[in-house]
């Protein structure tokens, strides 16, 4: 099994959140690429962020984003 492009887009978007602060969110504007808009909507539907255009990470969203960050750090030479 491999990550599909939608999942990669979601992982990349999760990495945009500041994991050092629960008080820092993001907003995906309507002018953003369609793949980014789709990714944020999917994260919202999965209850990983608080708004369909971003907002803040939920507790589960923080955990998943931390895993994504760890994976990226391990795979980056």
Residue, then its C-alpha position, 0 to 999 in steps of 0.5 A: x500500500x502506498x500514499x495516494x496523492x490526496x493523502x500526500x496533499x493532506x500530510x503536506x498541509x498538516x506540516x504547515x501547522x505550527x506544532x509548537x503552538x496550539x494557538x496558531x492556526x492556518x487559513x486556506x483561502x479560496x484562491x489557493x490551489x484546488x488540491x490544497x482546498x480539497x486537502x483542508x476540507x478532507x482534514x476537517x471532515x476527518x476531525x483533524x482541524x476545526x474549520x473547513x478552511x483550516x482553523x486549528x488542529x484538533x487533539x487528534x490532528x496535533x497527534x497526526x501532524x506530529x507523526x507526519x513531522x517525525x516521518x519527514x524528519x526520519x526520511x530527510x537526509 
